[in-house]
Amino acid sequence: MGNAQSVSLFTDANERNKVGAMTVAPGRNSLRILSIENLGRSRYKGVGTAMIEVADHTRQSAGLSKLSLLSQDEGASAFFYKKGFRFADEGKNAEMRTVISNPRYVSDEILMGEMER
């Protein structure tokens, strides 16, 4: 994967208050999200969603068919799942659906790993 691009999201046009950042790189058939962060999670809503939308626009512009990422946090995996990303393992997807639909459910499955949409 070469040609990584970084994108930052600011609250104002003067770029004084950075609230999000993302790094992406094209692969064979997908745009890989290498990192994504919401710097003001408690204060600003929609930052992660906006970053995924930017990544999807970049993917389309590059003529790539998928977005892919490696989720290393179960909370992030749930967020990405809600945004249409799926694990290659259908068992993990079924378990994630159960976790999302029943917040009291405690899973024995590790819900992290490669995801794409």
C-alpha positions as YAML, in Angstrom:
chain: A
units: angstrom
residues:
- id: 1
  name: MET
  ca: [0.00, 0.00, 0.00]
- id: 2
  name: GLY
  ca: [1.55, 3.24, -1.10]
- id: 3
  name: ASN
  ca: [0.39, 6.79, -1.52]
- id: 4
  name: ALA
  ca: [-1.13, 7.27, 1.94]
- id: 5
  name: GLN
  ca: [-3.22, 10.40, 2.36]
- id: 6
  name: SER
  ca: [-4.05, 12.20, 5.59]
- id: 7
  name: VAL
  ca: [-7.27, 14.10, 6.13]
- id: 8
  name: SER
  ca: [-8.13, 16.37, 9.06]
- id: 9
  name: LEU
  ca: [-11.51, 17.74, 10.11]
- id: 10
  name: PHE
  ca: [-11.75, 21.15, 11.77]
- id: 11
  name: THR
  ca: [-14.63, 23.02, 13.40]
- id: 12
  name: ASP
  ca: [-13.80, 26.24, 11.55]
- id: 13
  name: ALA
  ca: [-12.49, 27.42, 8.20]
- id: 14
  name: ASN
  ca: [-9.34, 28.82, 9.83]
- id: 15
  name: GLU
  ca: [-8.31, 25.28, 10.87]
- id: 16
  name: ARG
  ca: [-7.78, 26.21, 14.50]
- id: 17
  name: ASN
  ca: [-9.77, 23.47, 16.19]
- id: 18
  name: LYS
  ca: [-8.96, 19.98, 14.87]
- id: 19
  name: VAL
  ca: [-11.64, 17.45, 15.83]
- id: 20
  name: GLY
  ca: [-10.79, 14.47, 13.65]
- id: 21
  name: ALA
  ca: [-8.06, 12.88, 11.58]
- id: 22
  name: MET
  ca: [-7.79, 9.95, 9.23]
- id: 23
  name: THR
  ca: [-5.14, 8.29, 7.10]
- id: 24
  name: VAL
  ca: [-6.08, 6.19, 4.06]
- id: 25
  name: ALA
  ca: [-4.13, 4.35, 1.37]
- id: 26
  name: PRO
  ca: [-5.23, 2.64, -1.84]
- id: 27
  name: GLY
  ca: [-4.80, -1.10, -2.19]
- id: 28
  name: ARG
  ca: [-5.63, -3.44, -5.07]
- id: 29
  name: ASN
  ca: [-9.42, -3.20, -4.92]
- id: 30
  name: SER
  ca: [-10.02, -1.18, -1.78]
- id: 31
  name: LEU
  ca: [-9.20, 2.00, 0.00]
- id: 32
  name: ARG
  ca: [-7.68, 1.06, 3.34]
- id: 33
  name: ILE
  ca: [-8.47, 3.19, 6.39]
- id: 34
  name: LEU
  ca: [-5.16, 3.04, 8.24]
- id: 35
  name: SER
  ca: [-6.21, 5.25, 11.13]
- id: 36
  name: ILE
  ca: [-9.25, 7.24, 12.16]
- id: 37
  name: GLU
  ca: [-9.65, 9.30, 15.30]
- id: 38
  name: ASN
  ca: [-12.26, 11.52, 16.87]
- id: 39
  name: LEU
  ca: [-10.35, 14.06, 18.95]
- id: 40
  name: GLY
  ca: [-13.43, 15.63, 20.57]
- id: 41
  name: ARG
  ca: [-15.69, 12.61, 21.01]
- id: 42
  name: SER
  ca: [-17.54, 13.99, 24.02]
- id: 43
  name: ARG
  ca: [-18.05, 17.41, 22.45]
- id: 44
  name: TYR
  ca: [-18.51, 16.79, 18.72]
- id: 45
  name: LYS
  ca: [-20.86, 14.20, 17.27]
- id: 46
  name: GLY
  ca: [-20.65, 12.81, 13.75]
- id: 47
  name: VAL
  ca: [-16.88, 13.08, 13.32]
- id: 48
  name: GLY
  ca: [-16.34, 9.37, 12.66]
- id: 49
  name: THR
  ca: [-19.28, 9.29, 10.28]
- id: 50
  name: ALA
  ca: [-17.92, 12.32, 8.41]
- id: 51
  name: MET
  ca: [-14.51, 10.67, 8.11]
- id: 52
  name: ILE
  ca: [-16.04, 7.49, 6.68]
- id: 53
  name: GLU
  ca: [-17.98, 9.61, 4.17]
- id: 54
  name: VAL
  ca: [-14.73, 11.31, 3.09]
- id: 55
  name: ALA
  ca: [-13.05, 7.90, 2.77]
- id: 56
  name: ASP
  ca: [-15.96, 6.62, 0.69]
- id: 57
  name: HIS
  ca: [-15.77, 9.66, -1.61]
- id: 58
  name: THR
  ca: [-12.01, 9.13, -1.98]
- id: 59
  name: ARG
  ca: [-12.63, 5.43, -2.74]
- id: 60
  name: GLN
  ca: [-15.16, 6.28, -5.44]
- id: 61
  name: SER
  ca: [-12.88, 8.91, -6.99]
- id: 62
  name: ALA
  ca: [-10.07, 6.36, -7.16]
- id: 63
  name: GLY
  ca: [-12.32, 3.78, -8.83]
- id: 64
  name: LEU
  ca: [-11.94, 1.30, -5.96]
- id: 65
  name: SER
  ca: [-14.73, -1.09, -5.02]
- id: 66
  name: LYS
  ca: [-14.40, -1.36, -1.20]
- id: 67
  name: LEU
  ca: [-13.34, 0.32, 2.01]
- id: 68
  name: SER
  ca: [-11.33, -1.86, 4.39]
- id: 69
  name: LEU
  ca: [-9.84, -1.49, 7.87]
- id: 70
  name: LEU
  ca: [-8.48, -3.37, 10.85]
- id: 71
  name: SER
  ca: [-10.58, -2.71, 13.94]
- id: 72
  name: GLN
  ca: [-8.60, -3.05, 17.15]
- id: 73
  name: ASP
  ca: [-11.36, -2.06, 19.58]
- id: 74
  name: GLU
  ca: [-14.74, -3.73, 20.12]
- id: 75
  name: GLY
  ca: [-16.53, -0.39, 20.53]
- id: 76
  name: ALA
  ca: [-15.04, 0.77, 17.25]
- id: 77
  name: SER
  ca: [-16.05, -2.53, 15.63]
- id: 78
  name: ALA
  ca: [-19.67, -1.89, 16.67]
- id: 79
  name: PHE
  ca: [-19.48, 1.64, 15.23]
- id: 80
  name: PHE
  ca: [-18.05, 0.38, 11.94]
- id: 81
  name: TYR
  ca: [-20.61, -2.45, 11.81]
- id: 82
  name: LYS
  ca: [-23.42, 0.10, 12.13]
- id: 83
  name: LYS
  ca: [-21.82, 1.98, 9.22]
- id: 84
  name: GLY
  ca: [-22.00, -1.08, 6.96]
- id: 85
  name: PHE
  ca: [-18.61, -2.71, 7.55]
- id: 86
  name: ARG
  ca: [-18.58, -6.49, 7.98]
- id: 87
  name: PHE
  ca: [-16.14, -9.11, 9.17]
- id: 88
  name: ALA
  ca: [-15.12, -11.84, 6.72]
- id: 89
  name: ASP
  ca: [-16.27, -14.36, 9.36]
- id: 90
  name: GLU
  ca: [-20.09, -14.54, 9.30]
- id: 91
  name: GLY
  ca: [-20.02, -15.91, 12.85]
- id: 92
  name: LYS
  ca: [-18.52, -12.64, 14.07]
- id: 93
  name: ASN
  ca: [-21.16, -10.69, 12.15]
- id: 94
  name: ALA
  ca: [-23.95, -12.71, 13.78]
- id: 95
  name: GLU
  ca: [-22.40, -12.16, 17.19]
- id: 96
  name: MET
  ca: [-22.04, -8.42, 16.53]
- id: 97
  name: ARG
  ca: [-25.73, -8.19, 15.57]
- id: 98
  name: THR
  ca: [-26.60, -9.83, 18.91]
- id: 99
  name: VAL
  ca: [-24.33, -7.45, 20.86]
- id: 100
  name: ILE
  ca: [-25.77, -4.39, 19.13]
- id: 101
  name: SER
  ca: [-29.39, -5.46, 19.55]
- id: 102
  name: ASN
  ca: [-28.96, -6.51, 23.19]
- id: 103
  name: PRO
  ca: [-26.58, -4.21, 25.13]
- id: 104
  name: ARG
  ca: [-26.75, -6.48, 28.21]
- id: 105
  name: TYR
  ca: [-25.45, -9.46, 26.26]
- id: 106
  name: VAL
  ca: [-21.84, -10.35, 27.03]
- id: 107
  name: SER
  ca: [-20.05, -12.01, 24.13]
- id: 108
  name: ASP
  ca: [-17.30, -14.59, 24.43]
- id: 109
  name: GLU
  ca: [-16.25, -13.78, 20.85]
- id: 110
  name: ILE
  ca: [-13.46, -11.28, 20.22]
- id: 111
  name: LEU
  ca: [-15.18, -8.79, 17.94]
- id: 112
  name: MET
  ca: [-12.14, -7.14, 16.39]
- id: 113
  name: GLY
  ca: [-10.28, -7.73, 13.16]
- id: 114
  name: GLU
  ca: [-10.45, -7.10, 9.42]
- id: 115
  name: MET
  ca: [-13.63, -5.43, 8.21]
- id: 116
  name: GLU
  ca: [-14.82, -4.09, 4.86]
- id: 117
  name: ARG
  ca: [-17.82, -2.69, 3.07]
...
